[in-house]
Amino acid sequence: MRVTTPITDLDVTIASLRVKDGALVMENAATDAMKTCAVLEPSDVRLVLRAVLRPSVIWFAFTSAFRPAGPTPRATQKPIEDHPTANPW
């Protein structure tokens, strides 16, 4: 998974997904560049589930089983406009 913000652009590997204190918690792999933890509240999970049920997302999930493994080429990703630094890392 790729996470892009005005401050950074990094790859995140989902290592664990668990429920803790009434929220869904995703933590990344120790081999990633930066330790990351994403906390999804129940309202966030509802939004994700609504999005997952769209036909385009269902089709993407189905066809992903037949695509080659590996990251999406950076050339196809839209760059962040007006990045505060030329190369943050």
N, C-alpha and C positions, 0 to 999 in steps of 0.2 A: 504494500500500500504506500502511496506517496502522500505526504502531508506538506502543503505549501502555505506559508503565511508571509506577511510582509517582512518578517525577521529572518525566516529560514525556509529551506526547501530540503526535506530529508525523506529517506525511505524508512518505513516502519514495518517491522515484521510482527504480526500478531502471535504472541507466545502463549497467552492465557486469556480466557474469558470466563469470568465468574460473577456470582451475585454476592455483594458485600454491603451490609447496612442498607438494604432496600434499593440498591442501585446495581447496574450492570457495569463491571469494571474490566477494561481491556488493558493488559500490560504488554509491552513489546519484548523482543528477545534481547538477551544480554549482549549479543554481538552487534546490535545496532549502534549507530554513532551517539545517540543520546537516549537516556532512559526516559520512557514516555508512559504515562498512565492516562487513559481516557475514562471518565465516569459518565455513564448515561443514566439519567433519571428516568422514571417510568414514562413521563411525557415525551422524552427523547426516543425511547424504545417504540412508543406508539407511532411517532412520526416515521421512524425507520420502517416499521411494519407496513404502514400505508404506502410508502414508497416502493417497498419490495413487491407489493401486489400489483404494481403497474405492469401492463403487458411488455413494455420495452425492457424493464428490469428482469422480468421472468425469462424473456428471450435471451438476454445477455447471460444470465446465470446458466441457462440450459446450454448455450453454445460455448460457454467457457470450458466445459468438459472436453471440447474438441480442439481447443486452441493450444498452441505450443506454450510450454511453461516459460516463465521469465518475465522481467519487467517490461513495462510499456516503454518504447523508445522515447527519449526526451524530446525528439524533434516533433512528435505529435502532441505534446503537452503545451498548453498555452502558458507563456511566461508571465510572471507578475510584472505589471507596468510600474515604473518608478520605484524599483527596488532600492531601499536605503543604502545598500552597499553593493559594489560591483560583484563581489564574491564573498558571501558572509562567512564561509568556512575556508 
